[in-house]
Amino acid sequence: MLRYAATGSHCGEPHNGIQPTGRTAHWTASAIFEVQGGKIKSFIKEWDKLNMWRQLGWMNGDEYV
């Protein structure tokens, strides 16, 4: 299992047609890994994308821009 915090900015290429906003977002995430024979067999990642999108200016109210 892994839990982490990250910070990022949308300053590069458009994302799904959204032009760079220059805004910064901070979020946390968790991942659960299934290991078999010393190798990762599968994983599941969870994070609050909606909160990240709002911070980056990708959300207009409750709608994706």
C-alpha positions in Angstrom: 0.0 0.0 0.0 1.1 3.5 -0.8 -0.3 6.9 0.3 1.2 10.1 -1.0 0.7 13.8 -1.5 1.4 15.7 -4.7 1.4 19.2 -6.1 1.2 20.1 -9.7 0.5 23.0 -12.1 -1.3 23.1 -15.5 1.3 25.1 -17.4 2.1 22.9 -20.4 -0.1 21.4 -23.1 -3.9 21.6 -23.2 -5.6 18.8 -21.2 -8.7 17.3 -22.9 -9.0 20.6 -24.8 -8.6 22.8 -21.8 -5.9 25.4 -22.3 -3.3 25.8 -19.5 -4.7 27.7 -16.5 -1.3 28.2 -14.8 -3.1 27.3 -11.5 -1.6 24.9 -8.9 -3.3 22.0 -7.1 -2.4 19.9 -4.1 -3.9 16.4 -3.6 -3.5 13.1 -1.8 -3.9 9.6 -3.2 -3.6 6.0 -2.2 -2.7 2.9 -4.1 -3.1 -0.8 -3.2 -0.7 -3.2 -4.9 -1.1 -6.9 -5.4 2.3 -8.6 -5.5 2.9 -12.1 -6.7 6.3 -13.7 -7.2 8.0 -10.5 -6.3 6.3 -8.6 -9.1 3.4 -6.2 -9.2 0.4 -8.2 -10.5 -2.2 -5.4 -10.2 -2.9 -2.1 -8.5 -5.8 0.2 -7.7 -5.3 3.9 -7.3 -7.7 6.3 -5.6 -7.7 10.1 -5.4 -10.1 12.9 -5.3 -9.8 14.0 -8.9 -12.8 16.4 -8.6 -10.9 18.5 -5.9 -7.8 18.6 -8.1 -9.8 19.6 -11.1 -11.5 22.5 -9.2 -8.1 23.7 -7.9 -6.7 23.7 -11.5 -9.7 25.7 -12.7 -11.0 22.7 -14.8 -14.4 22.8 -13.1 -17.1 25.4 -13.6 -19.4 24.8 -10.6 -20.1 21.1 -10.8 -19.5 20.8 -14.5 -16.2 19.8 -16.2 -15.0 22.6 -18.5 
